[in-house]
Structure formats: structure tokens, C-alpha cells
């Protein structure tokens, strides 16, 4: 389960692969950060499942390196 606050790099929730995270999105909670170590050359897949959408929900995933530089959007 996702733990708040995790809306900044410094508060990122640690996750591992394979694995999953569950959580809730609200209008006041616009960003969530997660930290995962990876193996060079290995491919990873992320899937987002929306159970109930009661608003104008937009999902975006951005991947940053260990220096917090954007590497994929």
C-alpha cells in the first residue's frame, strides 16, 4: 500500500520488481514518487488499473535517474 506523504523525491516509497503498489488518488494529491533499483539491460513493465474514475483523472509516468534527472516521459 502506498504511504503518504510521497509527493517529493525525498519521500518516495520504495518498491521492488516484481511487485505491485495499491493506493488512492484524490484531487489534493497530484504527485506520487516511488523509488526502485533496477538491473542494467533488464526491461520493466508498469500497469495502471483504475477501479473507479469519478473525475478528470490523468495518469502520467516519468522516469528519473538517481540524480533526479528526467530520463523518460
ZAMARGU-4260 file (C-alpha; in steps of 0.2 Angstrom, whole numbers, plus 5000, padded with zeros to 4 digits):
<rodrens>
0) 5000/5000/5000 | 5006/5017/4995 | 5011/5028/5010 | 5009/5047/5011 | 5017/5058/5010
5) 5026/5053/4994 | 5024/5069/4984 | 5043/5073/4983 | 5058/5064/4979 | 5064/5064/4997
10) 5048/5055/5002 | 5047/5042/4988 | 5040/5025/4993 | 5052/5011/4989 | 5046/4997/4978
15) 5053/4981/4970 | 5050/4971/4955 | 5041/4960/4953 | 5028/4968/4964 | 5014/4980/4965
20) 5008/4995/4974 | 4990/5000/4978 | 4984/5017/4983 | 4971/5031/4980 | 4971/5047/4970
25) 4962/5062/4976 | 4961/5080/4969 | 4973/5086/4983 | 4986/5073/4980 | 4993/5076/4962
30) 5010/5068/4963 | 5017/5052/4969 | 5035/5047/4969 | 5042/5029/4970 | 5060/5023/4971
35) 5065/5007/4963 | 5083/4999/4960 | 5085/4992/4943 | 5097/4980/4934 | 5105/4987/4918
40) 5098/4979/4902 | 5083/4972/4911 | 5065/4978/4905 | 5052/4983/4916 | 5033/4985/4914
45) 5021/4996/4923 | 5002/4994/4923 | 4990/5006/4930 | 4972/5000/4934 | 4958/5012/4938
50) 4945/5005/4948 | 4933/5020/4949 | 4935/5036/4940 | 4924/5050/4947 | 4933/5065/4939
55) 4945/5071/4926 | 4959/5058/4931 | 4975/5059/4920 | 4989/5046/4923 | 5007/5051/4918
60) 5023/5041/4922 | 5040/5049/4922 | 5056/5040/4925 | 5071/5049/4933 | 5089/5043/4937
65) 5097/5043/4954 | 5102/5061/4951 | 5084/5066/4949 | 5086/5069/4930 | 5072/5065/4919
70) 5076/5051/4908 | 5059/5046/4900 | 5042/5053/4900
</rodrens>
